[in-house]
Amino acid sequence: MGLSFIDKWLVAEGCDDEGTNSGRWYIIHTQYPRFVIEICDRDDGGYESGESEVFDDCLDAAIFTRLSREAGEIFASYDRDLLEES
């Protein structure tokens, strides 16, 4: 028996051993197909995608492509919300 996530997406900020932002973010898709995409800070203030890990077999490339694009939109929205709060 595993966790039954209600939220489809989770956004997590990576931290080093001291709890300081590591410059990496993680977009987690909690429903089938489950995966994590790493987003890395760039020196110019932008972001680039890093590594990804898929936890479920997903042979349909179109589904994974659509979800990857959706993950980018989720992160952009999250980033805008953070900027508005500060």
C-alpha positions in Angstrom: 0.0 0.0 0.0 1.4 3.4 -1.0 0.5 7.0 -0.5 -2.6 8.2 -2.3 -1.7 11.8 -3.3 -4.5 14.2 -3.8 -2.2 16.9 -5.3 -1.1 16.1 -8.8 2.1 18.2 -8.6 4.6 19.0 -5.9 7.3 21.7 -6.2 10.3 21.3 -3.9 13.3 23.5 -3.2 16.6 21.6 -2.9 18.7 22.4 0.2 22.3 21.6 1.1 23.4 20.1 4.4 23.0 23.5 6.1 19.5 24.0 4.8 20.6 26.6 2.3 19.0 26.7 -1.2 21.1 24.5 -3.4 20.0 26.2 -6.6 18.0 23.1 -7.6 14.2 22.7 -7.7 12.2 19.5 -8.2 8.9 19.2 -9.9 7.2 15.9 -8.8 4.3 14.4 -10.6 2.5 12.2 -8.0 0.1 10.4 -10.3 0.7 7.9 -13.1 3.2 8.1 -14.7 5.1 9.3 -11.6 8.3 11.2 -12.2 10.6 13.9 -10.9 12.2 16.7 -13.0 15.2 18.6 -11.7 15.2 22.4 -12.5 18.5 24.2 -12.0 19.1 28.0 -11.4 21.2 29.7 -14.1 23.7 32.5 -13.4 21.5 34.9 -15.5 18.5 34.4 -13.2 16.8 31.9 -15.5 16.3 28.2 -15.2 17.2 25.0 -17.1 16.0 21.5 -16.8 18.4 19.0 -15.3 18.0 15.3 -14.8 14.7 13.5 -14.6 13.6 10.1 -13.1 10.5 8.2 -14.2 9.1 5.7 -11.6 6.4 4.1 -13.7 6.6 2.5 -17.1 5.2 5.0 -19.6 5.7 3.8 -23.2 3.5 6.6 -24.6 6.0 9.4 -25.5 3.1 11.9 -26.2 1.8 11.6 -22.7 5.3 12.1 -21.2 5.9 15.1 -23.5 2.6 16.7 -22.5 3.2 16.2 -18.8 6.8 17.5 -19.1 5.4 20.7 -20.8 2.8 20.9 -18.0 5.5 20.6 -15.4 7.3 23.6 -16.9 4.0 25.6 -16.8 3.5 24.5 -13.1 7.0 25.7 -12.2 6.7 29.0 -14.1 3.4 29.7 -12.2 5.0 28.7 -8.9 8.0 31.0 -9.6 5.7 33.9 -10.5 3.8 33.4 -7.2 7.1 33.5 -5.3 8.1 36.8 -6.9 4.7 38.3 -6.2 5.0 37.3 -2.5 8.5 39.0 -2.1 
